[in-house]
Amino acid sequence: MDRIRVRGGARLDGEIPISGAKNAALPLMVASLLSAEPLVLSRVPDLADVAFMAQLLAAFGVHVAHEPATTLGAGATYVLKAREITATTAEYDIVRKMRASFLVLGPLLARVGVAKVSLPGGCAIGARPVDLHLKAMQALGVHIELAEGYVQARADDGLKGGHIVFPFVSVGATENALMAATLARGTTILDNAAREPEIVDLGRCLTAMGARIEGLGSSRIVIEGVPRLHGARHPVLPDRIETGTFAMAVAIAGGTVELTGTDGTLIGALIPHLTAMGVEVMPTNRGLHLHRNGFRPVAVDVETEPFPGFPTDLQAQLMALLATAQGTSHIRETIFENRFMHVPELARMGADIRVDGEVAVVHGVERLKGAPVMATDLRASSSLVLAGLAAEGETIINRVYHLDRGFERLEDKLSAVGANIERLKE
């Protein structure tokens, strides 16, 4: 099992290309199920989850071809053609590896009226609930049964438009309902819909395929169903979580870096905190310029919220940064429970963090110390890399397969700007 070794203390200087967003690429790939014509996606990141999704779609009869990226960060081009749906079951072995697999439910029902999808591994309905997905499908006329760990769904007369009110914001449920509604008869209204950039990107792709959608980026999305969708070409938007992670890497290590191929509006909730901490952030014609030199960051208080608030997927990275700040910071996690699993590992590196329910109190220390640590999830793994950049000595990060699910060649991008980081192959 691979590990990553980081020797701290090096400044970062140069350019880091930002890859396409995993959280946009996966639902965009699933959207190929909605048309018999080819969907061509560019700027697709080279990630384990993308490979899993390609494998799942191929099992449904989708012909998947891709041209690898020619340069770091440029992304691959995928051509997905679902001329005929040959299977409608998403098996447990693939769904348990990747929650985004559950997004096939809506498109399969829209296209062929039947789907059997495993409940995600380790998912009790109610925690990161899939019940919102199921209720959305029921509002579109779907009959659903749960049996032996699978959702068995049928729409014998096709989908029909409905009014779906989400009790709380859910990105996945919004995506599933949005895709399903494009081929439903009549009008579908999604209220309290997620507003994330990845939702907007999916909606733009569906519109390019012939869907009729209004309200993207707002909490009310209106979809007028059409009989069929056609093929399209669509570039995946830049990864805002990668953008924010590398921005905080500069903040924690110091230096001057331009993040290219991205947009500051994607991390609008992070930039004011970075500025308050003393980091210089400026837009450029290619992306974002970041600079920090000669001082410790200043403590700030942060609360995670649905977009456009501060993203939960940047919380762990911010905690690593605040662990080195002057003063005491408070981080309130309101989106997911058990999202502080990285705290004990940061503590192994000398971080002074106390967790009280949904609040982490971070007392900044002048210097972290390198140590062997273990990644517990995707975002935790990146936070440990950031901590290693600022730590004295050597940090060995174990279980980095988590990292490979969401960051494209992170160690290569950091080493190119001066970080002392390498992957240790087992």
N, C-alpha and C positions, 0 to 999 in steps of 0.2 A: 504494500500500500504506500503510495507516494506521500512524501512529507515536504514541507517548505521550510527552508532555513533563512532567517533574516538576521543580519548583523546591523544593529541600529547606529544612528549618528550621522548618516550621510544626508546631505542636502539633495533636493530634487530640482533639476534644472533641464528644461527642454520642452518637448511636445509629447502629449499623450493622445492618440486617436481614440475616440469613443465609438464603441461598437453599436450595432442595432440592438434594440431592447428585447430581451428574452420574453418579458411579460406582454409584449406586443406580438412578437413572432409566433408564439404558440397558438393564440386564438386566430391569427391570420392564416396559419397553416390549416387549422380546423375548418375555416371558412371555405376551403376548397371542396368540402363535401356538398356544398350547396349548389354546385354547378357541374354540368357535364363537360364544360369547356375548361381549358387550362387557366390556372391562376399562377402568375409568375411573380415571385417575391424576391426582391433584391435586398442587400444589406442584412442578410440573416446571419446571426452570430453562430460561431462554431462551438456549440455547447452540448453537454450530455443530454439535457432535456429536449433539445431540438432533434437529436438522433432518436430519442425515445418516441417523440411525436411522429417522426417519419415512419418509424416501425409500426406504430399503432395505425396510422392512416393506410399504410400498405396492406395491413390485415383486412381493411374494409374494401380493398380493390383499387385504392388510389395509386396511380403510377407516379412515383416520386423520383425525380432526377435533379441533380444539383451540380453546379460548377463551383469549386472551392474559391475562397478569396485569394486574390493575387498579392495583397499587402495586408499588414496587420491592421485590424479594425475595419477593413473595407467590407467584410461580410461575404457570404456565399450568395449565389442566385439559385433559388429553388423553383422548379417547374412541377406543379402538382395538378394531375388530371384525373378527376373522378368520373370518368365516362359512365361507369356502371358501378353501383354499390353492390358488392358481392357478399358482404357479411354485415351483421348489425350488432355484434356482441363485442364489447370492450372488456377483455378478461382482467381478472384481478391482478395477475402477475405484472401487467404493464401499468394499470391504474394506480397500484400501490406505490409505484416508483415516482409518480408525478401527478399531483392533484389536477393539473390542467387537462388531463385526459378526460375528466368529467364533462368538459365543454363539448364533447361530441354528441351529447344527449340531444340538444336542441336541433342542430343541423341534420342529424339522422332522422329525427321525427319529421322535420320539415320536408326532407327530400323523399323519404320512403315510408314514413308513417309508423315506424317501429324501431325500437332500440332496447338493448339489454346492456346495462352499464354497471360495472362493479362499483360498490361504494368505495371511496378512497381508503387506503390502508390506514389503520389507526384513527379513523374518523368516526366519532360518535356524533350522530345527528344532534345538533345543538351547539357543538363546539366547532368553530369554523364551519357553520352548518351548510349541508347540502339541501336542507329542507326548503330554503328559499328558491333554489333551482327547481325543485319539484313542484312547489306551489305555483311558480311562474308557468311551468308547462301545463299544469291543471287549468290555469286561467285561459290557456289557449286551446282547451278542449281535449287534453291528453288524459287517458286513463292510466293510472300508475299503481303497480303492486310492488311490494318489497318482499323478496324471497331469497333465502340462502345467500345473503350478502350482496344481492344484485337488485338494481332498479329495473323492473320490467315495464316498459311503457309502450302504449299503442295509441295511435290516432287514426282509426280506421277510415274516417271520413275526411282526413286531412286536418290541418290546423286552422283555427279561426281566430280572428283578432279578439283581443280582450284588454281589460284595464288591469294592469299589474301595479300594485303599490307595495314597494319593499319596506318592511318595518324598520330596517336599518340598511345603510349603504353596503352593498356587496358587489365587488368588481366582477367576480366570476358569474354570479347570478344575472347581473346586467348583461354580460357578454352572451351568455346562453340564451337569454330571452331575446336579445337584439337579433342574433343570428336566426333563431327560430321564426321570429315575427316577419322576417323579410319575405317568406314564402307563404305566410298565413293569409287566408281570405279576409279582407277587410282591414280595419285600422286597429293597431295596438298602441296603447299608451303605457309607457313606463314612468311611474312616479317615484321620487326619491332614488333615481338612477345614479349610479356612480359617475363621476365626472373626470376620472383619471385620463391623462393623455393617451394611454393605451386604448381606452374605450373610443376616444375620438379617432384614433388611427384605424381601429377596426371598422368604425362607421364609414370612414372615408373610403376604405377598400371596398366595403359592401356597396357603397354608392357607385364606385367605379364599375362594379359588377352589375349595376342596374337597379339596385335597391332604392327605395324612396324613403328617406330618413330626414327628419327635422329635429333640431334641438340638441345636437351633439355638443357636449361640453357643459350642458345645463342639467338640472335635476329632473327635467321632464323631457323624454324622448318620444317622438311620435313616428311610428312606422306604418306606412301604407303598403300592404302586401302586394307582391307582383307574382305573376304565374311562374316565372323562371328567372334565373340569373345567368349572366354570360361570363366569359373569361375577362381577365383584366391583368394589368401590371401595376405593382405597388411596391414602393420602398418602405422598409421597416423604419420607424422613427428612432432617433437616438435613445440610448438607455439612460434614463434619468437617475437610476440608482447607481450605475457605474459612474456617471458624471459626478454625483454627490460624493461617492466614495473616494474618487481621485482628488476631488477638491479638498476633502478632509485629509487626504494623504499629504498634500502640500502644507496644509495648516499644521499638521502634527510634526512633520519632518523639517519644515522650512524650505525656502527656495523660491524659484520663479518658474512657473509651468503654464503653458497654454494647452487647454483641452480643446481639441479640434473636432469638427463634425458634430457639435452639439449646440444647445441653445439654453441660455440662462433662465428662460421662462420655465423650463422643465424642473428647475430646482429653486423656484421662487420663494419657497418657504424656508429653505436652508440659507440662502444668501444673506438675509438680514442678521442671522445668528453668527455667520462667519464674520461679517463686518463688525458686529458688536464685540466679537472676540479679538479684533485687531487684524484680521486678514484682509488684504486688498483684493477685491473682486471686480473685474471690469469686462464688459462684453467686447469682443473683437469681431472682425468680419468673417472669422473662421470658427468662433466658439467663445471661449472664456479664458481670460488671463487671471492667474492667481499668484499672489506674492505674500510671503511672510518671512521676516528676517529680524533676528536680534532680540526677540522678546518672547515670553510665554503667552499663550492665549489667555484670555480673560473668561472667567466662569459666566455661564448663561443658564437660564431656565427654559425648558422645552416641554411641550406636550404633543404627543402624536395625535393626528386627526386624519380623517379621510381627506383626499385631495379637494381643495388646494392647500390643506393644512400640512403640517410636517409629517412626512411619510414614516410609518413604522419600520419600513425596510432600510431606513438610514439611522435608526435609533442606536443599534449596537455600535456602528462606526462612530457616531457622535459621542457615545459614552467613552470610547477609547481616547478620543481627542480631549474630552473634558477631564479625563483622569490625569492629564498633564497640565491643566489650566490653573491659573492663579485664582484661589477662592473656592467657594462651594457652589455646585450646580445641582439642580433638581430636574429629573427626567420623569415625566408621567406617561406611562404606556396605557393608552385607552383602547387600542384596537384588538390586540391578541393577548390572551393569558399566556403565562410561561414564556414570555419574550425576554426574560432576564437571565437565561441560562448561561450566557457568556460571563456573567459577573464573577463566579468562582475562578474562571480561567484568567480573567484580568487581575484578580486578586493575587494569583500566583506570581504575577509580574510586578507586584507591589502597589497596585491600585487600591485606593481607600474608598470603598463603595459599600453603602448599606442599603438594603432593600426593605421597604416597608409597604407591603401590599403592591399597589400599582405604581408606587413612586420609588425611584432610586436616587439616593442622596450621594453625590460624588464630591469628595473632598480632593481637590487636585494635589498631586505630589510633584516635586521638582523633576524627578527622574524615575521612569519605570526601569525594571531590571529584567534582562532576558531570562527565559525559563522554557522548559518543555511544556507545551499546552496542547489541548485537544479541542478541535472544532466540534460544536454540537449541532450546528445548522449552517445554512448558507451565509446569512448575514453575520453570524458570530465568527465564522472563519475569516471574513474580511476585516472584522474589527481586531482580531488578533494579529493579522498582518500589519495593520496600521499601528497597533501598539508596539509591535516589533521594530518598526521604523524609528520610533522615538526612544527605545529602550537601550540601556547600556548592555553590551555583550551580545550574546547569541540567543535567539528565540527559535525553537523548533515547533512547528505547527503540525500536528498529526490529524489524520482523517480529512485531508484536503479534498477528497472527492466531493464534499459539500460545495467547495469553492468552484469546482469545475462545472457544477450545475448552473451557475449564474454569471460567472465572470470568464470572459474569453482571454486566456493567456495573460492573466493579471501579473504574474511574475515577470514576463517578458516586457510588458508595458512599463512596469516600475523600474526594472533594471536599465531600460533604455534612457531613463532620465536620472540615473545615478544611484538608485537604491542598491544596497548590497543584499541581494535576494536571489535564491536559486531553488529549483525543485530538486529534491533528492529522490531518485528512482529506487524502488525496492526490487 
